[in-house]
Amino acid sequence: MSKVVTGASMSLDGYIAGPAETGFEHLFAWYQSGEVPIPSTHPEIPFTLTPEDAAYLRAWLDGVGVYIVGKRLFTLTDGWGGVHPADKPIVVVTHTVPEDWIARHPDAPFTFVTGGVKEAVDVARGIAGAKMVGVSGGNVARQCLEQGLLDEIWVDIVPVLLGGGVPLLGELSNAPVLLEDPEIVAGTRVTHLRYRLA
């Protein structure tokens, strides 16, 4: 069965977005910190990384078969115009299916589920096959963790303090949650940590 993992670039004080959706230029600076290109479906979102960061990102991109995102991220990005930068299928957790968006993007590999994160994980596992299911950080990842659906947490710690904003997981109803010791990759302007749930 596919592993379910969440991954995000996060400030040292625990935020994946700053107040009023700011701070992304700091959180994602490591994606343009070197000379190793990684293809993106969106030319305006280039990836040129150091060798260490590129190897780490490649392991993530090659390992994930589908992403689960919440309605908030889907709305913020307008569904990436129907094609995710990593060219992966997307499962969107939502209360209402955006029929107008679907009509404008009939070929987009997006699936909308209204039954919550358990349904989203089941659908995503069917799409992912043997690959991992990647869950966006924030509310959806927190719900997966609370429902025992999450296997790993990959965190890219960026040396910036945002002072507020959107936390990686937020307040947990089942805290404390124990994790195994991390695998650590030192990058440029980022430290990559990979935790398995204990």
N, C-alpha and C positions, 0 to 999 in steps of 0.2 A: 504494500500500500504506500502511496506517495507520502513523503514527509511534508509537513506543513511548517513553513518557516516565515518569520517576519524579518525584514531588514530595512534600515533607515540610516541616513546621515543625521547625527544628533549633536547638538551643542554640549559642551561640558556640563552645563547646568540642566540638561535633560530635555531639550526641546527640538522637535523636528520641523518646526516653523516658528518664527518669532511673532511678536504682537502684530496684529492686523496683516498677517501673511507676509512678514518681512524676513530678512536674514538669509534668504536662499543663496545670495551671492557668496556668502561665507560657508554655508553648509555644503555647497556643491563645488567649491573652488578646486577640490582635489581631482575632480573630473577633467580639469584642464591644466594639470600640474606637470605634465611631462611631454614626451615626444612619441609615445606609443599610441597609435590610433586604434580605436574600437568603433566599428561602424554603428551608425544610428539611422533610423528611418527618417529622422528629422534633421536636415542640415543645420538648422538653427540651434540644435542641441548636440554639439560635438563632444566626443570623448577623446582626449589625448592625455594619457596618463604616464606616470613613471612605470618602469617595469614591474615593481612590486605591487603597485596599485592596479595595474592592468591585469596581472595574474589573478589577483583577488577578485576583481570585477568579472573577469572572464569565467572564473569558477562559478560565480553566482549566475551569470547570464546563461552559461551552458547547462547549469543544473536545474534551472526553473523552467517548467513547461507552460505555466499559466499564472496570471496574477489575479488576486482578489483585491478589489478596491471598494471603498465606500462611496456613497453618493456625493459627499463633500469633495473628494479628490476628483471624481468624475466631472463634477460641475466646474471646479477650478480650472481644469485643463480642457474643458469641453470635449472630454473623451479623446484628447490628442488628435482631434480631427478624424477619428476612426482607425488610427494606426498608432499603437504604442511605440515609443522610441526604440524599445528592444524587440519589436516585431513579434510580440507574444499575444495569445488570446487573453481576453479580460473577462472576468466575472464581476459584475457590479451588484453589491448589496444595496437595495433600495426599497422604499415603501411603495413607490409608483414607477411604472415602466415608462421611460421617455419616448413615447411613440413618435413624436415629431423628429427627434434626433435620429431614431432608427430609420425613419423614412428618408432622411437626408444622407444617411450612411448605410445603405442596404448591404454592402459587402463587408462591413466591419465585423471582425471576429469577436464580438461582444455578446455576452449572455447576461441577462438581467434576472435576478432572483429576488423575490419578495418575501421569502419564508425565513429570513435570518441567516446567520453565519453558518449554522450547521448545514443547511441546504446548500449554501454557497460552497462550502468545503466539499460536500458530496459531489456537486456538479463539477467543481474544479478538478477533483481527483479523476473523474471520468475523462476529462480533457487532457490532463497531465500525463497519464499513463505511468511510466516508471519515474518520471521526473518529479521535482519538487513543486509544491504549490506555494507561491510567494504571496504573502499577505501584506498589504500596505500598513504602515504604522498607524497609531492613533486608535480610534474607537473600534474599528473592525478587529485589529490585532488584540486589543484588550478583551473583547468578547470571545475571541478564539481561545485566549489564554484561560479565561474564567470558565469556559466550557470544556477544558481539557483537550482542545483540538490542536494546540500548538506544540511542535517538537523542538524547534530551535529558534534562537534570537540572534541575528547578525546585526551588530551595531557599529557604525563608523563614527567614532568620536572625533569631532572637529574642535580645535583649540579656539573656541569663541564662546563667550557668555552672552546669551540673548536676553536674559532677564525676565522672560515670560513668553507665553505663546502656547503652542500645541505640544503637549508632552508625548513621548513615545508611546506610553501605555495608559497614563492617567491613574486614577485611584482604582485599586483592585479590591473586589469584594472577597477574594480568597487569599489575600496576603497574610503572611509572607510566602513567597514562592521561591523555592530553592533551585539554583542552577548549578551545573557542573563548572569546574574551572574552565576559563576560556582558552580557546586557541587564539593567539595574538599575532597579528601581522602589522609591523610598523611601516606606515606609508609616509607620504609627503603631505604635511598639514592635515594628517588624519591617522588615527590608530584604529585598526579593524579588530573587532572582538567577535568571536563566534561562540555562543553558549548553547549547550544542550540542556533541556530541562532535566532536573535530577529525578 
